[in-house]
Amino acid sequence: MNKLVKGAIAGAAGIALLLGGAGTFALWNSSASVAGGTIVAGNLVVADPGPAGVWTVNGGTTPVTLSSYRVVPGDVLKFTKTVNVTASGDSLVATLGLGTASITPTAAGNAADVALANYLNANAVLAASGASITGTGPYTVTAGASGIVAQPVVVTATITFPKSVTAGAENAAKSGSVSLAGLTVTLTQN
């Protein structure tokens, strides 16, 4: 017998074995269309509607210009600003906070800048007030029964330069400089 004919017979026998012998190869199946529906995604936004916020120092009410103010240990800087918060989602709960890059050293390689940034970052907190705001920090926004919140929220960033009882503890931050240009209010879903 020819090698080609032998190969064809062996191949046919192999296929027959795979198909279960002499039987037929059939699977039953069925499908039905069922009514699904539509899903609509919610939204979460914090926006700056303007005007600019105001900086005050040590509990005062007179606004200060940061570029001309020289902070010293014991100072408490407060930034007050109204932002618009929109939250829509039937089970949506989100937390307001300060962005991680809100206080950065002016020169990343300058030891005094880094020390001052570390002191201020460790003692920066955000407070918020508005109809849908709850908590005493962290502050949460809940969309509520209607599933929608759209309102102005007053946020206050408090940045404290701690004053140690140990003389010279803050010396590493002398003449340091930080940038608050990246000051950011965040709204993050829980």
PyMOL CGO cylinders between C-alpha atoms (Angstrom):
from pymol import cmd
from pymol.cgo import CYLINDER

trace = [
    CYLINDER, 0.00, 0.00, 0.00, 1.09, 3.52, -0.77, 0.3, 1, 1, 1, 1, 1, 1,
    CYLINDER, 1.09, 3.52, -0.77, 2.29, 5.71, 2.15, 0.3, 1, 1, 1, 1, 1, 1,
    CYLINDER, 2.29, 5.71, 2.15, -0.21, 8.41, 1.20, 0.3, 1, 1, 1, 1, 1, 1,
    CYLINDER, -0.21, 8.41, 1.20, -3.14, 5.96, 1.30, 0.3, 1, 1, 1, 1, 1, 1,
    CYLINDER, -3.14, 5.96, 1.30, -1.97, 4.53, 4.65, 0.3, 1, 1, 1, 1, 1, 1,
    CYLINDER, -1.97, 4.53, 4.65, -1.77, 8.08, 6.09, 0.3, 1, 1, 1, 1, 1, 1,
    CYLINDER, -1.77, 8.08, 6.09, -5.28, 8.91, 4.84, 0.3, 1, 1, 1, 1, 1, 1,
    CYLINDER, -5.28, 8.91, 4.84, -6.74, 5.73, 6.40, 0.3, 1, 1, 1, 1, 1, 1,
    CYLINDER, -6.74, 5.73, 6.40, -4.98, 6.43, 9.74, 0.3, 1, 1, 1, 1, 1, 1,
    CYLINDER, -4.98, 6.43, 9.74, -6.21, 10.04, 9.69, 0.3, 1, 1, 1, 1, 1, 1,
    CYLINDER, -6.21, 10.04, 9.69, -9.82, 8.99, 8.98, 0.3, 1, 1, 1, 1, 1, 1,
    CYLINDER, -9.82, 8.99, 8.98, -9.69, 6.43, 11.80, 0.3, 1, 1, 1, 1, 1, 1,
    CYLINDER, -9.69, 6.43, 11.80, -8.36, 9.10, 14.21, 0.3, 1, 1, 1, 1, 1, 1,
    CYLINDER, -8.36, 9.10, 14.21, -11.14, 11.53, 13.30, 0.3, 1, 1, 1, 1, 1, 1,
    CYLINDER, -11.14, 11.53, 13.30, -13.74, 8.80, 13.76, 0.3, 1, 1, 1, 1, 1, 1,
    CYLINDER, -13.74, 8.80, 13.76, -12.37, 8.05, 17.24, 0.3, 1, 1, 1, 1, 1, 1,
    CYLINDER, -12.37, 8.05, 17.24, -12.44, 11.73, 18.18, 0.3, 1, 1, 1, 1, 1, 1,
    CYLINDER, -12.44, 11.73, 18.18, -16.04, 12.06, 17.05, 0.3, 1, 1, 1, 1, 1, 1,
    CYLINDER, -16.04, 12.06, 17.05, -17.11, 9.14, 19.18, 0.3, 1, 1, 1, 1, 1, 1,
    CYLINDER, -17.11, 9.14, 19.18, -17.08, 6.42, 16.65, 0.3, 1, 1, 1, 1, 1, 1,
    CYLINDER, -17.08, 6.42, 16.65, -19.94, 5.98, 14.25, 0.3, 1, 1, 1, 1, 1, 1,
    CYLINDER, -19.94, 5.98, 14.25, -22.34, 8.32, 16.10, 0.3, 1, 1, 1, 1, 1, 1,
    CYLINDER, -22.34, 8.32, 16.10, -23.17, 11.91, 15.12, 0.3, 1, 1, 1, 1, 1, 1,
    CYLINDER, -23.17, 11.91, 15.12, -21.67, 15.04, 16.69, 0.3, 1, 1, 1, 1, 1, 1,
    CYLINDER, -21.67, 15.04, 16.69, -24.53, 17.29, 17.87, 0.3, 1, 1, 1, 1, 1, 1,
    CYLINDER, -24.53, 17.29, 17.87, -25.05, 19.67, 20.81, 0.3, 1, 1, 1, 1, 1, 1,
    CYLINDER, -25.05, 19.67, 20.81, -28.37, 21.12, 21.72, 0.3, 1, 1, 1, 1, 1, 1,
    CYLINDER, -28.37, 21.12, 21.72, -28.62, 24.73, 22.77, 0.3, 1, 1, 1, 1, 1, 1,
    CYLINDER, -28.62, 24.73, 22.77, -31.14, 27.53, 23.04, 0.3, 1, 1, 1, 1, 1, 1,
    CYLINDER, -31.14, 27.53, 23.04, -31.30, 31.20, 24.00, 0.3, 1, 1, 1, 1, 1, 1,
    CYLINDER, -31.30, 31.20, 24.00, -34.00, 33.67, 24.96, 0.3, 1, 1, 1, 1, 1, 1,
    CYLINDER, -34.00, 33.67, 24.96, -33.91, 37.44, 25.10, 0.3, 1, 1, 1, 1, 1, 1,
    CYLINDER, -33.91, 37.44, 25.10, -34.83, 38.84, 28.53, 0.3, 1, 1, 1, 1, 1, 1,
    CYLINDER, -34.83, 38.84, 28.53, -35.58, 42.44, 29.44, 0.3, 1, 1, 1, 1, 1, 1,
    CYLINDER, -35.58, 42.44, 29.44, -32.43, 44.00, 30.91, 0.3, 1, 1, 1, 1, 1, 1,
    CYLINDER, -32.43, 44.00, 30.91, -32.49, 47.73, 31.29, 0.3, 1, 1, 1, 1, 1, 1,
    CYLINDER, -32.49, 47.73, 31.29, -30.15, 50.69, 31.20, 0.3, 1, 1, 1, 1, 1, 1,
    CYLINDER, -30.15, 50.69, 31.20, -27.37, 51.58, 33.62, 0.3, 1, 1, 1, 1, 1, 1,
    CYLINDER, -27.37, 51.58, 33.62, -26.39, 55.21, 34.02, 0.3, 1, 1, 1, 1, 1, 1,
    CYLINDER, -26.39, 55.21, 34.02, -23.12, 56.12, 35.79, 0.3, 1, 1, 1, 1, 1, 1,
    CYLINDER, -23.12, 56.12, 35.79, -23.08, 58.78, 38.47, 0.3, 1, 1, 1, 1, 1, 1,
    CYLINDER, -23.08, 58.78, 38.47, -20.64, 61.65, 38.78, 0.3, 1, 1, 1, 1, 1, 1,
    CYLINDER, -20.64, 61.65, 38.78, -18.27, 63.17, 41.32, 0.3, 1, 1, 1, 1, 1, 1,
    CYLINDER, -18.27, 63.17, 41.32, -16.85, 66.68, 40.83, 0.3, 1, 1, 1, 1, 1, 1,
    CYLINDER, -16.85, 66.68, 40.83, -15.25, 69.36, 42.96, 0.3, 1, 1, 1, 1, 1, 1,
    CYLINDER, -15.25, 69.36, 42.96, -14.79, 72.64, 41.08, 0.3, 1, 1, 1, 1, 1, 1,
    CYLINDER, -14.79, 72.64, 41.08, -13.44, 76.13, 41.77, 0.3, 1, 1, 1, 1, 1, 1,
    CYLINDER, -13.44, 76.13, 41.77, -16.13, 78.64, 40.81, 0.3, 1, 1, 1, 1, 1, 1,
    CYLINDER, -16.13, 78.64, 40.81, -13.93, 81.65, 41.70, 0.3, 1, 1, 1, 1, 1, 1,
    CYLINDER, -13.93, 81.65, 41.70, -13.16, 84.12, 43.24, 0.3, 1, 1, 1, 1, 1, 1,
    CYLINDER, -13.16, 84.12, 43.24, -9.83, 83.36, 44.84, 0.3, 1, 1, 1, 1, 1, 1,
    CYLINDER, -9.83, 83.36, 44.84, -9.67, 82.10, 48.41, 0.3, 1, 1, 1, 1, 1, 1,
    CYLINDER, -9.67, 82.10, 48.41, -8.34, 84.10, 51.34, 0.3, 1, 1, 1, 1, 1, 1,
    CYLINDER, -8.34, 84.10, 51.34, -5.30, 83.44, 53.59, 0.3, 1, 1, 1, 1, 1, 1,
    CYLINDER, -5.30, 83.44, 53.59, -5.31, 84.58, 57.21, 0.3, 1, 1, 1, 1, 1, 1,
    CYLINDER, -5.31, 84.58, 57.21, -2.77, 84.07, 59.99, 0.3, 1, 1, 1, 1, 1, 1,
    CYLINDER, -2.77, 84.07, 59.99, -3.04, 83.21, 63.69, 0.3, 1, 1, 1, 1, 1, 1,
    CYLINDER, -3.04, 83.21, 63.69, -6.82, 83.62, 63.97, 0.3, 1, 1, 1, 1, 1, 1,
    CYLINDER, -6.82, 83.62, 63.97, -6.85, 87.08, 62.39, 0.3, 1, 1, 1, 1, 1, 1,
    CYLINDER, -6.85, 87.08, 62.39, -9.47, 88.19, 59.89, 0.3, 1, 1, 1, 1, 1, 1,
    CYLINDER, -9.47, 88.19, 59.89, -7.26, 90.46, 57.78, 0.3, 1, 1, 1, 1, 1, 1,
    CYLINDER, -7.26, 90.46, 57.78, -6.19, 88.67, 54.59, 0.3, 1, 1, 1, 1, 1, 1,
    CYLINDER, -6.19, 88.67, 54.59, -2.44, 88.27, 54.09, 0.3, 1, 1, 1, 1, 1, 1,
    CYLINDER, -2.44, 88.27, 54.09, -0.34, 87.91, 50.96, 0.3, 1, 1, 1, 1, 1, 1,
    CYLINDER, -0.34, 87.91, 50.96, 1.68, 84.73, 51.33, 0.3, 1, 1, 1, 1, 1, 1,
    CYLINDER, 1.68, 84.73, 51.33, 4.57, 85.87, 49.15, 0.3, 1, 1, 1, 1, 1, 1,
    CYLINDER, 4.57, 85.87, 49.15, 5.37, 88.66, 51.62, 0.3, 1, 1, 1, 1, 1, 1,
    CYLINDER, 5.37, 88.66, 51.62, 4.62, 86.81, 54.86, 0.3, 1, 1, 1, 1, 1, 1,
    CYLINDER, 4.62, 86.81, 54.86, 7.49, 85.06, 56.71, 0.3, 1, 1, 1, 1, 1, 1,
    CYLINDER, 7.49, 85.06, 56.71, 6.16, 82.08, 58.66, 0.3, 1, 1, 1, 1, 1, 1,
    CYLINDER, 6.16, 82.08, 58.66, 7.69, 81.23, 62.06, 0.3, 1, 1, 1, 1, 1, 1,
    CYLINDER, 7.69, 81.23, 62.06, 7.18, 78.29, 64.44, 0.3, 1, 1, 1, 1, 1, 1,
    CYLINDER, 7.18, 78.29, 64.44, 3.80, 78.64, 66.13, 0.3, 1, 1, 1, 1, 1, 1,
    CYLINDER, 3.80, 78.64, 66.13, 2.06, 80.28, 63.14, 0.3, 1, 1, 1, 1, 1, 1,
    CYLINDER, 2.06, 80.28, 63.14, -1.27, 78.91, 61.95, 0.3, 1, 1, 1, 1, 1, 1,
    CYLINDER, -1.27, 78.91, 61.95, -2.18, 79.74, 58.35, 0.3, 1, 1, 1, 1, 1, 1,
    CYLINDER, -2.18, 79.74, 58.35, -5.79, 79.37, 57.21, 0.3, 1, 1, 1, 1, 1, 1,
    CYLINDER, -5.79, 79.37, 57.21, -7.02, 79.30, 53.63, 0.3, 1, 1, 1, 1, 1, 1,
    CYLINDER, -7.02, 79.30, 53.63, -10.77, 79.68, 53.14, 0.3, 1, 1, 1, 1, 1, 1,
    CYLINDER, -10.77, 79.68, 53.14, -12.47, 79.05, 49.83, 0.3, 1, 1, 1, 1, 1, 1,
    CYLINDER, -12.47, 79.05, 49.83, -15.89, 78.08, 48.50, 0.3, 1, 1, 1, 1, 1, 1,
    CYLINDER, -15.89, 78.08, 48.50, -15.90, 75.17, 46.03, 0.3, 1, 1, 1, 1, 1, 1,
    CYLINDER, -15.90, 75.17, 46.03, -18.78, 73.54, 44.20, 0.3, 1, 1, 1, 1, 1, 1,
    CYLINDER, -18.78, 73.54, 44.20, -19.39, 69.87, 44.92, 0.3, 1, 1, 1, 1, 1, 1,
    CYLINDER, -19.39, 69.87, 44.92, -21.49, 67.67, 42.66, 0.3, 1, 1, 1, 1, 1, 1,
    CYLINDER, -21.49, 67.67, 42.66, -22.11, 64.07, 43.60, 0.3, 1, 1, 1, 1, 1, 1,
    CYLINDER, -22.11, 64.07, 43.60, -24.63, 61.81, 41.91, 0.3, 1, 1, 1, 1, 1, 1,
    CYLINDER, -24.63, 61.81, 41.91, -25.03, 58.14, 42.67, 0.3, 1, 1, 1, 1, 1, 1,
    CYLINDER, -25.03, 58.14, 42.67, -27.60, 56.35, 44.78, 0.3, 1, 1, 1, 1, 1, 1,
    CYLINDER, -27.60, 56.35, 44.78, -24.99, 54.86, 47.13, 0.3, 1, 1, 1, 1, 1, 1,
    CYLINDER, -24.99, 54.86, 47.13, -22.24, 57.41, 46.60, 0.3, 1, 1, 1, 1, 1, 1,
    CYLINDER, -22.24, 57.41, 46.60, -20.18, 58.50, 49.60, 0.3, 1, 1, 1, 1, 1, 1,
    CYLINDER, -20.18, 58.50, 49.60, -16.97, 60.51, 49.09, 0.3, 1, 1, 1, 1, 1, 1,
    CYLINDER, -16.97, 60.51, 49.09, -14.32, 62.11, 51.29, 0.3, 1, 1, 1, 1, 1, 1,
    CYLINDER, -14.32, 62.11, 51.29, -12.99, 65.66, 50.99, 0.3, 1, 1, 1, 1, 1, 1,
    CYLINDER, -12.99, 65.66, 50.99, -9.28, 66.13, 51.61, 0.3, 1, 1, 1, 1, 1, 1,
    CYLINDER, -9.28, 66.13, 51.61, -6.12, 68.01, 50.72, 0.3, 1, 1, 1, 1, 1, 1,
    CYLINDER, -6.12, 68.01, 50.72, -4.15, 66.80, 47.71, 0.3, 1, 1, 1, 1, 1, 1,
    CYLINDER, -4.15, 66.80, 47.71, -0.83, 65.14, 48.50, 0.3, 1, 1, 1, 1, 1, 1,
    CYLINDER, -0.83, 65.14, 48.50, 1.12, 67.72, 46.46, 0.3, 1, 1, 1, 1, 1, 1,
    CYLINDER, 1.12, 67.72, 46.46, -0.51, 70.75, 48.14, 0.3, 1, 1, 1, 1, 1, 1,
    CYLINDER, -0.51, 70.75, 48.14, 2.66, 71.73, 50.04, 0.3, 1, 1, 1, 1, 1, 1,
    CYLINDER, 2.66, 71.73, 50.04, 5.95, 71.08, 48.25, 0.3, 1, 1, 1, 1, 1, 1,
    CYLINDER, 5.95, 71.08, 48.25, 9.53, 72.27, 48.79, 0.3, 1, 1, 1, 1, 1, 1,
    CYLINDER, 9.53, 72.27, 48.79, 10.38, 75.15, 46.47, 0.3, 1, 1, 1, 1, 1, 1,
    CYLINDER, 10.38, 75.15, 46.47, 13.71, 73.46, 45.70, 0.3, 1, 1, 1, 1, 1, 1,
    CYLINDER, 13.71, 73.46, 45.70, 13.52, 69.70, 46.19, 0.3, 1, 1, 1, 1, 1, 1,
    CYLINDER, 13.52, 69.70, 46.19, 17.27, 69.48, 46.89, 0.3, 1, 1, 1, 1, 1, 1,
    CYLINDER, 17.27, 69.48, 46.89, 17.31, 72.27, 49.49, 0.3, 1, 1, 1, 1, 1, 1,
    CYLINDER, 17.31, 72.27, 49.49, 17.36, 70.77, 53.01, 0.3, 1, 1, 1, 1, 1, 1,
    CYLINDER, 17.36, 70.77, 53.01, 15.61, 73.77, 54.62, 0.3, 1, 1, 1, 1, 1, 1,
    CYLINDER, 15.61, 73.77, 54.62, 12.84, 73.72, 51.99, 0.3, 1, 1, 1, 1, 1, 1,
    CYLINDER, 12.84, 73.72, 51.99, 12.32, 69.99, 52.51, 0.3, 1, 1, 1, 1, 1, 1,
    CYLINDER, 12.32, 69.99, 52.51, 12.29, 70.37, 56.32, 0.3, 1, 1, 1, 1, 1, 1,
    CYLINDER, 12.29, 70.37, 56.32, 9.71, 73.18, 56.18, 0.3, 1, 1, 1, 1, 1, 1,
    CYLINDER, 9.71, 73.18, 56.18, 7.53, 71.20, 53.76, 0.3, 1, 1, 1, 1, 1, 1,
    CYLINDER, 7.53, 71.20, 53.76, 7.69, 68.19, 56.08, 0.3, 1, 1, 1, 1, 1, 1,
    CYLINDER, 7.69, 68.19, 56.08, 6.68, 70.27, 59.13, 0.3, 1, 1, 1, 1, 1, 1,
    CYLINDER, 6.68, 70.27, 59.13, 3.76, 71.89, 57.31, 0.3, 1, 1, 1, 1, 1, 1,
    CYLINDER, 3.76, 71.89, 57.31, 2.52, 68.72, 55.58, 0.3, 1, 1, 1, 1, 1, 1,
    CYLINDER, 2.52, 68.72, 55.58, 2.46, 66.82, 58.87, 0.3, 1, 1, 1, 1, 1, 1,
    CYLINDER, 2.46, 66.82, 58.87, 0.19, 69.48, 60.37, 0.3, 1, 1, 1, 1, 1, 1,
    CYLINDER, 0.19, 69.48, 60.37, -2.14, 70.41, 57.48, 0.3, 1, 1, 1, 1, 1, 1,
    CYLINDER, -2.14, 70.41, 57.48, -5.84, 69.61, 57.81, 0.3, 1, 1, 1, 1, 1, 1,
    CYLINDER, -5.84, 69.61, 57.81, -8.97, 70.36, 55.84, 0.3, 1, 1, 1, 1, 1, 1,
    CYLINDER, -8.97, 70.36, 55.84, -12.32, 71.37, 57.33, 0.3, 1, 1, 1, 1, 1, 1,
    CYLINDER, -12.32, 71.37, 57.33, -15.53, 71.64, 55.33, 0.3, 1, 1, 1, 1, 1, 1,
    CYLINDER, -15.53, 71.64, 55.33, -19.09, 72.83, 55.83, 0.3, 1, 1, 1, 1, 1, 1,
    CYLINDER, -19.09, 72.83, 55.83, -22.15, 72.39, 53.65, 0.3, 1, 1, 1, 1, 1, 1,
    CYLINDER, -22.15, 72.39, 53.65, -25.61, 70.81, 53.79, 0.3, 1, 1, 1, 1, 1, 1,
    CYLINDER, -25.61, 70.81, 53.79, -24.44, 67.33, 52.75, 0.3, 1, 1, 1, 1, 1, 1,
    CYLINDER, -24.44, 67.33, 52.75, -21.12, 67.39, 54.64, 0.3, 1, 1, 1, 1, 1, 1,
    CYLINDER, -21.12, 67.39, 54.64, -20.78, 65.16, 57.68, 0.3, 1, 1, 1, 1, 1, 1,
    CYLINDER, -20.78, 65.16, 57.68, -17.98, 64.21, 60.02, 0.3, 1, 1, 1, 1, 1, 1,
    CYLINDER, -17.98, 64.21, 60.02, -15.38, 66.05, 62.01, 0.3, 1, 1, 1, 1, 1, 1,
    CYLINDER, -15.38, 66.05, 62.01, -12.53, 65.04, 59.73, 0.3, 1, 1, 1, 1, 1, 1,
    CYLINDER, -12.53, 65.04, 59.73, -12.30, 63.33, 57.44, 0.3, 1, 1, 1, 1, 1, 1,
    CYLINDER, -12.30, 63.33, 57.44, -15.33, 65.05, 55.96, 0.3, 1, 1, 1, 1, 1, 1,
    CYLINDER, -15.33, 65.05, 55.96, -17.71, 63.02, 53.84, 0.3, 1, 1, 1, 1, 1, 1,
    CYLINDER, -17.71, 63.02, 53.84, -20.21, 63.94, 51.14, 0.3, 1, 1, 1, 1, 1, 1,
    CYLINDER, -20.21, 63.94, 51.14, -23.23, 61.67, 50.80, 0.3, 1, 1, 1, 1, 1, 1,
    CYLINDER, -23.23, 61.67, 50.80, -25.49, 61.88, 47.77, 0.3, 1, 1, 1, 1, 1, 1,
    CYLINDER, -25.49, 61.88, 47.77, -28.47, 61.09, 50.00, 0.3, 1, 1, 1, 1, 1, 1,
    CYLINDER, -28.47, 61.09, 50.00, -31.92, 59.72, 49.24, 0.3, 1, 1, 1, 1, 1, 1,
    CYLINDER, -31.92, 59.72, 49.24, -32.25, 61.60, 45.97, 0.3, 1, 1, 1, 1, 1, 1,
    CYLINDER, -32.25, 61.60, 45.97, -28.88, 60.29, 44.79, 0.3, 1, 1, 1, 1, 1, 1,
    CYLINDER, -28.88, 60.29, 44.79, -27.77, 63.82, 43.82, 0.3, 1, 1, 1, 1, 1, 1,
    CYLINDER, -27.77, 63.82, 43.82, -25.92, 66.63, 45.62, 0.3, 1, 1, 1, 1, 1, 1,
    CYLINDER, -25.92, 66.63, 45.62, -24.97, 69.89, 43.91, 0.3, 1, 1, 1, 1, 1, 1,
    CYLINDER, -24.97, 69.89, 43.91, -23.99, 72.60, 46.35, 0.3, 1, 1, 1, 1, 1, 1,
    CYLINDER, -23.99, 72.60, 46.35, -21.35, 75.11, 47.42, 0.3, 1, 1, 1, 1, 1, 1,
    CYLINDER, -21.35, 75.11, 47.42, -19.06, 73.87, 50.18, 0.3, 1, 1, 1, 1, 1, 1,
    CYLINDER, -19.06, 73.87, 50.18, -16.82, 76.12, 52.27, 0.3, 1, 1, 1, 1, 1, 1,
    CYLINDER, -16.82, 76.12, 52.27, -13.41, 74.50, 52.77, 0.3, 1, 1, 1, 1, 1, 1,
    CYLINDER, -13.41, 74.50, 52.77, -10.73, 75.69, 55.16, 0.3, 1, 1, 1, 1, 1, 1,
    CYLINDER, -10.73, 75.69, 55.16, -7.19, 74.40, 54.90, 0.3, 1, 1, 1, 1, 1, 1,
    CYLINDER, -7.19, 74.40, 54.90, -5.34, 74.94, 58.17, 0.3, 1, 1, 1, 1, 1, 1,
    CYLINDER, -5.34, 74.94, 58.17, -1.55, 74.69, 57.98, 0.3, 1, 1, 1, 1, 1, 1,
    CYLINDER, -1.55, 74.69, 57.98, 0.25, 74.82, 61.32, 0.3, 1, 1, 1, 1, 1, 1,
    CYLINDER, 0.25, 74.82, 61.32, 3.99, 75.35, 61.73, 0.3, 1, 1, 1, 1, 1, 1,
    CYLINDER, 3.99, 75.35, 61.73, 4.43, 73.57, 65.06, 0.3, 1, 1, 1, 1, 1, 1,
    CYLINDER, 4.43, 73.57, 65.06, 6.38, 75.20, 67.87, 0.3, 1, 1, 1, 1, 1, 1,
    CYLINDER, 6.38, 75.20, 67.87, 8.33, 72.64, 69.83, 0.3, 1, 1, 1, 1, 1, 1,
    CYLINDER, 8.33, 72.64, 69.83, 9.07, 72.96, 73.54, 0.3, 1, 1, 1, 1, 1, 1,
    CYLINDER, 9.07, 72.96, 73.54, 12.64, 71.90, 72.72, 0.3, 1, 1, 1, 1, 1, 1,
    CYLINDER, 12.64, 71.90, 72.72, 14.75, 74.91, 71.81, 0.3, 1, 1, 1, 1, 1, 1,
    CYLINDER, 14.75, 74.91, 71.81, 16.04, 74.74, 68.24, 0.3, 1, 1, 1, 1, 1, 1,
    CYLINDER, 16.04, 74.74, 68.24, 13.88, 71.76, 67.19, 0.3, 1, 1, 1, 1, 1, 1,
    CYLINDER, 13.88, 71.76, 67.19, 12.70, 73.65, 64.09, 0.3, 1, 1, 1, 1, 1, 1,
    CYLINDER, 12.70, 73.65, 64.09, 16.15, 74.98, 63.11, 0.3, 1, 1, 1, 1, 1, 1,
    CYLINDER, 16.15, 74.98, 63.11, 16.33, 72.69, 60.07, 0.3, 1, 1, 1, 1, 1, 1,
    CYLINDER, 16.33, 72.69, 60.07, 13.49, 74.72, 58.49, 0.3, 1, 1, 1, 1, 1, 1,
    CYLINDER, 13.49, 74.72, 58.49, 15.14, 78.15, 58.92, 0.3, 1, 1, 1, 1, 1, 1,
    CYLINDER, 15.14, 78.15, 58.92, 14.99, 80.14, 55.66, 0.3, 1, 1, 1, 1, 1, 1,
    CYLINDER, 14.99, 80.14, 55.66, 13.07, 77.26, 54.05, 0.3, 1, 1, 1, 1, 1, 1,
    CYLINDER, 13.07, 77.26, 54.05, 10.57, 77.92, 51.30, 0.3, 1, 1, 1, 1, 1, 1,
    CYLINDER, 10.57, 77.92, 51.30, 7.55, 75.94, 50.15, 0.3, 1, 1, 1, 1, 1, 1,
    CYLINDER, 7.55, 75.94, 50.15, 5.16, 76.27, 47.25, 0.3, 1, 1, 1, 1, 1, 1,
    CYLINDER, 5.16, 76.27, 47.25, 1.43, 76.23, 47.87, 0.3, 1, 1, 1, 1, 1, 1,
    CYLINDER, 1.43, 76.23, 47.87, 0.70, 76.66, 44.14, 0.3, 1, 1, 1, 1, 1, 1,
    CYLINDER, 0.70, 76.66, 44.14, -0.47, 73.04, 44.01, 0.3, 1, 1, 1, 1, 1, 1,
    CYLINDER, -0.47, 73.04, 44.01, -2.96, 73.46, 46.87, 0.3, 1, 1, 1, 1, 1, 1,
    CYLINDER, -2.96, 73.46, 46.87, -5.75, 71.09, 45.90, 0.3, 1, 1, 1, 1, 1, 1,
    CYLINDER, -5.75, 71.09, 45.90, -9.04, 70.03, 47.42, 0.3, 1, 1, 1, 1, 1, 1,
    CYLINDER, -9.04, 70.03, 47.42, -9.77, 66.41, 46.54, 0.3, 1, 1, 1, 1, 1, 1,
    CYLINDER, -9.77, 66.41, 46.54, -13.08, 64.56, 46.51, 0.3, 1, 1, 1, 1, 1, 1,
    CYLINDER, -13.08, 64.56, 46.51, -12.55, 60.79, 46.51, 0.3, 1, 1, 1, 1, 1, 1,
    CYLINDER, -12.55, 60.79, 46.51, -15.19, 58.06, 46.48, 0.3, 1, 1, 1, 1, 1, 1,
    CYLINDER, -15.19, 58.06, 46.48, -15.06, 55.83, 49.57, 0.3, 1, 1, 1, 1, 1, 1,
]
cmd.load_cgo(trace, "trace")
